[in-house]
Amino acid sequence: MESKERTLAAINHRQPDRPPVYVSLTPQVAEKLSEALHLPYEEPFDAMESARMSHMGLLTSMGVDIIAIAPTVPTNAPTITLPDGRIKNEWGMIFRNVGIYTEFAEYPLANASSEKDILEYPFPDPNAPGRYDQAVKMMECYAEKFAVIGDVETMFFEMSWYLTGMEKFLMDLMMETEYQAHLMDKIMNYIIVAGKKLIEMGVDILWCGDDFGTQGGMIMDPETWRKIFKPRIKYMFEEFRKVRPDIKIAWHSCGSILPIIPDFIEVGLDILNPIQPLAQGMDPVFLKKTYGKDLVFFGGIDVQHLLPFGTPQMIRDEVRRRIDILGKEGGYIIAPAHNIQPDTPVENIMAFFDAAINP
């Protein structure tokens, strides 16, 4: 099977010759892989989910079946470096560089309290010039042979607290503060426009996501999630399917989200990512047995301990075990549970690809 055919079979619960492979990398990992494989290093794109769509020349040469595209920073609002070295993006978020990653330094809506605060805030334009230029180029380059994910992850939960600060947003969530619904809906409408654009471009999967889980359970009570977030997710999915009724929709949530998996199925989710192996209760045997008829599973390979600290043989064994469990009757995209991190040895990454491509 070719990559696109293999992926379409898997996401439609048909048995492919092997599960399709998707991988995303941090820039540091892409750099050392490029050096090891004597391939040119590709600079990452300036996008909210940069790692998901970057380094595709390298990754397709290594054997992935799926590539990702996403909106990028527009030409009229580039990410800038401030005089003090901090970084400011088009949303007004300010970050400091702490080495491998950046961390939040200032939240532009840290003092928001009213609808007026949200209405007066200069939110980005989803149709700003240049927003989809890179996505168009990648579709032209890859879409005939490879399956394509359109990535609009980081939605109205995470983007909201990126703007206000997490502690404030969670406290205000419990207090039902006036501004919150307006903030979430403003972000949701941005995502809907961007998602529809990617669907119109012909992506095979639309990848949505907010992290509602932690290693030990959900960030919030499931009933709070059902009251505030579930209706918005349902509305978004309905809007996306107005463009193409058969679009496959994936959702990324790190951590343990067992209580709300049936809710996601109810609102029309097709694909669940990342099946974080060390999160409480996210057991592949249970998930496949309980939800395998309704959901495609996407991910499942541990990036916290196995990939960085395991041996190549341990990785090969675990990859094949996951395929045996999750890959029956299709319904599985094999992938690391997050971007491969800089502490992962090259030989371990190669072991993952070897076992995934030759199960």
PyMOL commands that set and color helices and strands:
alter all, ss='L'
color gray80, all
select helices_A, chain A and resi 3-11+27-37+50-53+56-62+115-119+133-142+158-164+166-175+178-201+222-228+230-243+258-266+284-291+306-309+312-326+346-357
alter helices_A, ss='H'
color red, helices_A
select strands_A, chain A and resi 66-69+80-81+87-88+94-97+102-106+147-151+205-209+248-252+271-273+296-301+332-336
alter strands_A, ss='S'
color yellow, strands_A
deselect
rebuild
show_as cartoon
